[in-house]
Amino acid sequence: MNIYYSFILTLVGAAAIIICSTERKRRLYSERKNRYLQDVINQLDEQAKMIIKTDMALNRVQEELDKKITGLYTLHELGKKINSTLNIDDLFALIKPALVSKLGYSNALIVLKDKASGKIGVKTAIGYSDNEIKKIETRLNKEGFASPLLRKGKFLLVNSDMKKIEHEDIFSDIFKTELFLTAPIVARDLAVGFILMGNPSSYAKLTEGDVEILSILTSQIGTAIENTNLYTELFDSHQDLESRVKERTQELARLNEELQKLNKVKSDFVSAVSHELRTPLTSIKGYASILMTGKLGEVTPAQKERLQKIDKHSNSLTRLVNNLLDIARIESGRMQMDIRENSVKDMLDSVIDIITPQAKEKNIALKINVKVKPDRIKADPAQMERVFVNLLGNAVKFTPEKGRIIISCHENKGLVEFSVEDTGMGIPREDVEKVFEEFFRSDNALDQKVKGTGLGLSLVKKIIEAHKGRIWVESELGKGTKFTFTIPK
Ligand code: ADP
């Protein structure tokens, strides 16, 4: 029995031992599990904190990025307007409160230094009263605080994470802003002013992004100032040039008027003198003819020879006087052209008849060259005859014996073109332009003692111009000369 009990007791004991050890094991296991869980929770907590931190940093970057994009977009829009602005005041008027607030500020100033006086002037002010603007100008001018703000390439930042600046408090006081940023405006490589953007409170800090945006704005404004200055300079010089041209034109008109008056005085004088000469000339010629007839007494051969000379010279003097009178009359418009239809053939035949004896005397061949023959032209026949007689007379005069003269005529674009070409002595190059001037005779004509007055071509030119035509000359010394003139058909 005892054995039985002891066996039972042993069993119970063994069971109790087994139960006890199982319980301990379970407790140990539970404790370990709890510790593990605590570690996991701690780790998760750490990670959550990290995520929140990263999220906040990301938000800040996002905000900064948004601000930059808004700033850049605003500047892009402003840039388009600035590019089409050519007036400096219009340029400053573009900086409006809305634009400043889009860039994240409530206050803005654009300050320029006058090139001539060196005075500092506020051109644009946002967020300031008139009184405050005056005070800012006075202080910047008097206390010389503007100099550090006008240094090329130098940005001033107050209330940023970046370096502090000297006189920060004074600047804050001048500009009434706790937080601000200034940048110099550079035009043609010179700092001509500065821009300030700021806020009365320093709630947000200034960053590199703000500096970048303001530097873009200042360079936009600097370039625009350069452009408007260039435009103004160009405009001014254009105006100056225009007024100088106007002045010169007026001066020329005045001189022209004076010249016309003088010309009229000259024509009147020549006219008057010629008239006065004509009457005694007619008498001289008349008396010489009467004497030559012998009605007033016998005339010896020697006397006759002298009388013939008087007659010949008074004839050429009469021609000269008549030419002078006609030039004066055409110039003053007193001579009306009797313009009517004429047969070209008849006209040329008639002048050939006149000139043939002179040409024959020198054995000069006369040739007519007509390409597309115009049958009829509208002109004053008597004056046209004078033109041809003068041109052909000169051609005969200035062409040596056995030479050749060609008269050409053709029609071209509604104009009839005539030319008289000879194989004569030609005109020196320097004299070609002068042959139509009154009394001009070239040296080679004088050297060769060819007679003349220097009035024929001047009269010819006046007659052609009175027919709304044009005359010119081409010549080669020693080879020949060609006079060409056109008149409307
Ligand atoms: P003039 O013949 O009476 O001298 P013109 O006015 O007719 O006056 O001519 C002016 C000058 O032009 C002449 O003196 C002469 O020097 C030059 N000239 C005109 N026609 C010719 C010509 N066919 N050949 C050479 N020279 C000429």
Residues whose N, C-alpha, C, O or C-beta is under 5 A from the ligand:
A	BS01	ADP	N394 A395 F398 G424 G426 I427 V435 F440 R441 S442 A445 K451 G452 T453 G454 L455 G456 L457 S458 T481
